[in-house]
Every structure is written in C-alpha cells, then in structure tokens.
Amino acid sequence: MQSAYFLSLTLKKSNPKITIMQTYISMLRGINVGGHKMIKMEALRNLYTQLNFKNVQTYIQSGNVIFQSQETKPTDLQQKIAHKILEEFGFEVPVMVKQKADFENVIHHNPFPNEDLSKVHVTFLSENPQPENCLKISHTAFLPDQFVIIENSIYLFCPNDYGKTKLNNTFLENKLKVIATTRNWKTINELLNIAHKIPKT
C-alpha cells in the first residue's frame, strides 16, 4: 500500500497541467485624443506585461494592444486591464477585449464589400444592443452615411469621412446604452494580421 502511494505522487509530479495561451486583441476607448488621457505605448506595453500577459504588442497610438494570456473570459480581462490603468494613470478608460475569431467574423460579414474600404469603419460594442434601442437610430437620418448593426458590431460607411459623421461613439453609446469604440478597416485588418503572427504557445 505504501509503494502504491509513492507511485501515485510520482505520477502526479511528472504530468504537470498544460497551460493554454489564447491570443486577444484589446482596444482602449478615448486615449491620446486631443491631449486627454495620454498614455505612451511603451508604458501601455509595460502595464500589460505587469499583468503577466505575454507577447504584448501595440499598433499605432489609439490604444490597440495584442497579447496572450491564459484562456480567460474577455470580460474578466477587460476589468483587469481597466483597473490597472486606473491604478497606474489615475483615470478611467473603457477597455474592450476580443478574440481573433471575433475579428475574423467582423471581416467576413462586412456588408459593404463593394464600397471604398477606406471609408468603412466598425464600431465595436461591449454587448449586443437591445432591439428597442436599435430602433431609435434612423437609417435615413444620416445619409449619405450608412450603418448596419450585426450583433455587437456596427458597420459604418462614411463617404464624406468618419470625422464628419454624427454616428460617432458618443452618439451610439447614448442611443444603444452600451460602450462603443471604433476602428477603421485598415486597423482592423492589421490587428488581426499581428494576432495571427504571434506564435501559439
């Protein structure tokens, strides 16, 4: 009986639990805009590293961070990152965390494939908006700008430039009662490309 006990301990030690790392894409809302909520990308990468995230990479200055972490609910990661930003920088920043599959679905379901893609943006929402709130936004009131809501993403086609549209984050958040952050089509594709290049661990 004693020999069997020691054998059991030996087997447990020789078979450590395998940690699965998942690649995530996070987007911060409203940093480095108009001189407000300034965070240097080096400092942001350091912050993610302090949270024990791996292979941390940033893309441009608007708060896009690709990283790897143990497989976790994106909502838990969002809270963890937002809390650390508040602790380190002293201001609140909404954080949205997506998986690679989320970005792949966004690209695959683009309702404006035949339009000038430089005029296409996607507003990512923190959750699926309620149908009754979606009905508050008229599809004809903002022409020539067009939009399509698919689950927790809003596709925007703004032929006169996104900077001139009224369908901005603040407007959409007020109408839909969710957190929103927007990226252009080029950025969305670049973020997914970077995520794909991170080696699986």
Buried (B, 14 or more C-beta within 10 A) or exposed (E): EEEEEEEEEEEEEEEEEEEEBBBBBBBBBBBBEEEEBEBEBEEBBEBBEEBEBBBBBBBEBBBBBBBBBEEEEBEEBBEBBBEBBEEBBEEEBBBBBBBBEBBEBBEEEBBBEEBEBEBBBBBBBBEBBEEEBEEEBEEEEBEEBBBBBBEBBBBBBBEEEBEEBEBBBEBBBEBBEBBBBBBBBEBBBBBBEBBEEBEEE
